[in-house]
Amino acid sequence: MTHTLLPRAGYILLTLAALPHCASAAPPAFEIGAHIQYHHLEEKNQAGQRLLTESGFIPMIEARLLQPLPLGRVDLALSLSDGTLDYDGRTQSGAGFQSQTDERILRAGLHYAVPVTPAIEVLLGWEFEKRTRTIQGRSGVLGLDEDYRQQMASFGVLWLPYASPHAFTVRGEVLTGIKSEQKISLPGLSDPVTVPGNGMWGTRLSARIPVGVLAGGTRIFATPRVEYRHTDRSDSRPLPGQGPITGIVTQPETTRWQIGAGIEVAW
């Protein structure tokens, strides 16, 4: 996957973002936030049995630019999560294996919001996620390096019960995969292999609760949120070693939960 191969929806949103600033009298707004989220990941085999779980708290920082347009608004968002999860799984022989997983998640998103009533905005978006996952080896068991890349389309609704973005708001979205791939390698044992992903869908719910206003009108919000993702079992690919094929690699059916809250500053 390359960043230049954006889906058609991404091109449309980029075109909206590139509209001349003179077309809108309103200046852009900015938001930054710090969050803590509980992550829970589970992989299952074809029989629906659990293969492994990863869980733990990871901090996240994010930033957004919101540019009003003659009709609606374009939002550009970036976020970074980086931390360690507890790993509970099994080796190829079936023996239990406990370790830790270093996880880093970089996300970028471009969304277009259009008002349909004073209290409702419809959201259309494109998102990209790069997730780096390093399962640490121990007690004679080798580690595993994985690099996931996922493009998604999103559709949602923003509810503004007080007809103001500076008051209490609720946001709900559904996500669907556009294109994905996963690069897997066993350090010192195999060359990297790229596995194409299959179907993915998810949902996300968040709220913004005003908690204060600083000098100059800068606003502070509390921001609870929850997100769920389901990824289908991927296609299989041979795992090459130092010459001969050493096995077959497949990304199992995977579910991911992220639940947390944070503080955002908007101006």
N, C-alpha and C positions, 0 to 999 in steps of 0.2 A: 504494500500500500504506500502511496506517496501523497504528500499533502497537496500536490497540484491536481490530483484526480478527485476533485470535489464533486458531489452529486449535484444535479440540476437545482435542487432546492437550495443548496449552499450558494450557488451562483446568484440566484434570485435575491437572497438575503444580502449578499455582499453588494449587489447593485443598489438595493435600498439604502444600505449604509453609506454608499458613496454619493448619494444625492447632495447637491451643493448646500452648504450650510446657510447660504443666503435664503434658501427656500423656507427656512424655519427661523422665526425670530427668537426662539427660546434657546439659551445656551445649554451645553451638555451638563449632566449631573454625574456625580461620582459616588461610589460606595466601596468601603472596604470592611472586611469582617474577619473575625477569628472564631473558630468553632472547635468543639470536641465531639467526635462521633464514635459510636460503638459499631464495629464492623463484625459481621458474621457471614462466613462463606461456607457452603457445603457442596461437595461433589458426590454424585451418585453413579453407580454402574447401570448397565442396561436393564437389570432386574429391579432397579429402584432402590437398591441397598446403598447405605452410606459408605463412601470410601474414605472421606476425611472431612474435618471441619477446621476452620481457622477463625479465631475470635479475639477481640480486644479493642481498646480505645486508641484512636489515632487523631492527632490534631490536624486542622485544616485552616489554611488562609485563602482568602479570595478577594478579588477586586472586580468591579463592574463600571463600565461607562454607559450612560443612558443618553441617547441623542434624540430629542423630539423631532418629528417630521411634520410636514403639513397635514398628514393623516397618520396618526399613530406614533410609534416610537421604535427605535432600534436599540437593542441592548447587546453589548459585548462583554462577556464574562470570562475570567481566568481563575483557576483554583489549583492549589497544590496540597496534597495530603502526604504525609511521610511518617512512618512509624513501624512498630513491630507487633505481630499477632502471634498468639499461641497456636501451634500446629498439633493436631491430633489425628493420626492416620495409621496406615499400615504399609509395610514393605511388600515387595513382590511375592515373598514367601507367605504372607499373611500375618506376620508377627506385628504386634503393636509398635508404633513409632511416634514418639513425642519430640517435638523440636520447636523452633520459632521460624517465622516467615518475615523477612524484611519487605515492606510494601510501600511503594511510592505511586501515587495516582496524580497525573496531570490532566486537567480538563480545560477545554476551550469551547465556548458556545456563542452562537449568534442567534438572537431571537427578535422577531418582529411582533409587536403588540399593537393591536388595533381596537379602539373602544367601540362597543356595540350599544352600550347604554352608559349613563354616568357611573354605574356601579359594576360594570362588567367589561373586561378586556379579553379578547381572544388572542392566544399566543401561538405562533408558529416558529419552529426553530430547527437548527442544525447543531449537533454537538460532536465533539471528538474527544475520546479518552485514550490516553496512553498509560497502561498499568504495568509496572515492573514488579515482579514477584520473585524473591530469592528464598527458597526453602533451604535452611541451614542443615548441612550434614553433621552427623555426630555418631559416636559409638560404632564406627565402621560402616555406617550407611552414608552413601554419597548424597550431596545436595543437588538442587535442581534450580536452574535459572529459566525464567519465563518472561516474555515481553509481549503484552497484549495491545492491540490497536483496534479500536471500535469506533465507527461512525454511526450516528443515530439521527433520526428525525424525531421531533417532539411536537406534540399538540397539547394545548392546555387552556385553562381559564384562570384569570386573576379576578378575584372578587374584592371590591372596594366598598364595603357596606356604608361607609361615610363619604363616598364619592371623592376620596382624597388619597393619594399615595403616601401621605404623611401620617395617616391614621392607621388603624388596624386593618390588615389585609390578609387574605388567604389565597394560596396558589396551588392548583392541582394540575398535573401533567401526566400524559402517557408517552412512553418511549418505544420506538421500534428500530431494530437494527437495519442499517443500510449495507454496510460492508465491514468485515472484521477479519483479522488474522492473528496468529499467535506464533511466536518464535520460541522454540524450546531447545535447551542444550544441557547436557550433563558435563560439567567442567572436567576436563581430563579424560573423558570416556567417549564422547561423541561430538561430531560436528553439529552446529545448529541446524535445525530443520523448521520450516515454516508450515503451519497447519492452517488451512482456511476455515473460518468459522461458519456456522449455520445460523438458524433463526435465533433472534434475541428480542425480548420485550421487557418492559418495566413500567413502573409508575412511581410518582414522586408527589409528596404533599408537604407544604411548608406554610409558615405564617410569619408575619412581622408584627410585633407588639411594641408600640412606642413606650419608651421608658424615661425619656428626658430630652431636653434641648439645651445645647451649649451656647456660649456666646457666639454671635454672628449667625445664628440660625442652624448650626450643625445639629443634626438629629441623631439620637441613639435608639436602636431597636434591639429587642430580644427576638431570636429567630429559631424556634423549634422546627425540626424537619425530619422526615422519614422517606427512605427510598428503597424500592425492591427491584431486583433484576433477575430474570431467568434466561439462561443461555442453553440452547439445545446442544446435544452431543455433536462434536465436530466430525468431519471426515478424517480418515486415517492416512498417515504417511509413514514411509520407512524411516527409521532412525539410523543414520549412517554413523559408523564408528571411524576408526582410523583405517579405512579401506572397505571392509565388508559390512553388510547390513547387520546391525545388532538387535533389531527388533522393530516393532510397530508402535507409533505414538498417536494418541487420540486425546483430545480434551473432553473429559466427561461432561454430562449434564451438570450445570452449575447454577446454584441460587446464591444471591448476595443480598444482605440487609445492611442498611446504614441508618442508624438512629442517633440523633444528637441535637445539640442546640449551641447557640453562640451569641455573640454581640456584633452588631453592625453599626457603622458610622456613615451617615449620608450627608452630602452637602451639594 
